[in-house]
């Protein structure tokens, strides 16, 4: 792509010609290759290169216009600058924005693991081999209908008319394998996993395929459990999926827009059981896609959101920070407007538990491995959820897969009902989190629900 210095100089020259004194630009250039297979044969191979650039322009009255383009050449930048200049006249005069006060602050040095691009033929051969290992792992596994192996390199940048000039490049590989297993006299079962790593070797597809097989096997020989109230242990991935679905709890823009379960006065108040601490950290060593600055050029950092059960702060852009009397936290996303979003969740123990516990020693506990259909089963503004689950029931040391069931409740009540946080954590694409135990959650067997509907 065109160098950052070229983009900065071209933008400055074009802005001067157009009579623009104050502006900033955020963008990314992405190169990606992706392959999918079906029973040992190529199903899809794609490669793409794309750019995305957003320009903000301030007029003499301090109003802001925003425009986007997917080209980094002179014509694309000129069009974006001119469009943003024209739309600035219609900017929001009640909520004027400005550069982040930290747009020129020093960035943390991030050591990215070495990334080496592979040819599409290597990706294809690697995925075919992984699929074959999964298919050969158990006689019940009949296909891997959903699968993918991708490599992606992203170069991000931010610059403004006051001299801020930031860029970083990260490359990574990602894969997922999702199986379909069939047993005579039983419903088909499916299981899947995903993984992200800095390079193809680190992805460890052989080991990964073995994990997919073991997970699929653990879902076989399921049984129906009665509907009722259970002690539930959420896997790290399942808990983070719910947390992400209700992330408006920590989003300062959502709070200001009255689209959050939290309000300004909740800072310093208990939100969860004191057993839990939550941090958002884009630079955490476990994050395979770290970011050292956000869409406004603000350096990212570790932000403690929940400290031993107490809501400590919100995630901020520079604009929400000004309005709420806080500091920007490095969570701004630039688009048609500035939004706020999380980076990488870190869940850990807050207060120490009264005693250590294990799934194997509980008389009865449901282990939720995955939650599904969050788009349909979550009401983020009311706090309620009712979502299908995959997992197991542990009864006096014996673990058995659960036939289809649904877990339901209120997320704020769930957070207050956390009764145990395990010591060891699971690493996921969303963050790092141990199993989280919750007392008194309602689980409904879908088979019982269907029988009730028929009656």
C-alpha positions, 0 to 999 in steps of 0.5 A: 500500500501507499506509505503512511508518510505519503498518505499524510503528506497527500492529505495535508496538501489536499486539505490546504487546497480545499481550505481545510485547516483541521482534519483527521484520518483513520484507515486500514489496508487488509490482505486476506486469503481463505479456503474451505473444503468438502470431503477432501475437495476444495469448496471455496478459495478466496483472496482479497485486498481492501482498504477502508478510510474514514475522514473527519473535517472541522469547519470554522464553527467547530462542526464536524463532517465525516466521510469514508472511502475505500481508495487511498490515492489522491482522487479518493482522499480528495473526494472524502475530504471534500464530502466531509467538508460539505457535511460539516455544515450539518454537524451536531452543534449540541455535541461538538467533538475534538481530537483525542487529548492523547492523540500524540501521547506515546504508544506502548511497544507491542511485540508482534509474533512473526507472521509469514504469509503462506500460499493458497495451495498450502492453506488448502492442503493443510485444511484438507489434512485437518478435515481428514483427521477429524473424519477419521477420528470417530465412526459417528463423524460423517462430515465437517460441513462448516470449516475454514482456514484464513490468513490475514494481514492488516495495517492500521493508521491514524493521522491528524492535522496536529501532527499525530502519525500512528501505524501498526501492522499485525498478521494472523491465521484463523481456523474453525472446524464444525462437525456433524455426527450421526448415531443410529436412533439418535438425533445428529450432534454437532460440535466445533472449535475455532483458533487464532495464531500468529502463523500456520505452524502455531495454529497446530492444526493436527492438535486442533483437529484432535480437540475437535474430535474429542469435543464431538465425542463428548457430545454423543450418548446424550440424555434428557435432563429435567427442566428445573433450577440448577447450579451452572458452570459456564465455560470461559467462552460461554460466559464471555459470549454472554458478557459481550452480548450485554457489553452495554453495561460498560459502554459509555456511549450507550450510557449517554444514549440511555441504551445501557443497563448501567447509568452514570451513578452506578460507578462505584456500586456493586455489579457482580459477586465480589468473587469476580474481577473484569479487565479489558486489555487490548495489549494482553499477551494472550490477545493474538490481534493486539491494538496499540491505539484506537480509532481516534489515535488514543493509546490502548491500555489495561482498563479495570471495569469490575474490581471485586464485584464493583463497577469501576469505570466505563469504556470511553472514547474521547467524546464520552470521556469529556461529557462524563468527566473521565479520561479516554480509555482507547476504545473509540471506533471511527465510522459514520460516527464515533462509537465505543467497543471492547477489545479483549476481556480478562476475567479473573478471581476477585475475592478468594473463594471460601474453598476450592471446588471441582465439577467432579465432586459436585452432586449435580452441576450443569456445565454449559460449554456453548451458548447459541442464538444470542442474536435472537435470545438476548434482550440487551436493553432489558437484561433478559436472555433465553438461549440454547446451550450445549454442554454436560451434566455432572452427577457425582463424578459422571459426565453426560452430554445434555440433549437440547436445552435452554438457559434463561434468566436476567444477566444482572441477577446472574452476575450477582449469583456467581458463587465460584470462579475457578482458578485456571482460565481458558483462552478464547478469541474474545478474551481469557476467562475461567469457568464461572459458577452461577447458583440457581439458573433456570434450564428448560429441556427443549424436548419437554417444552416441545411435548408441552406445546403439542399437548 
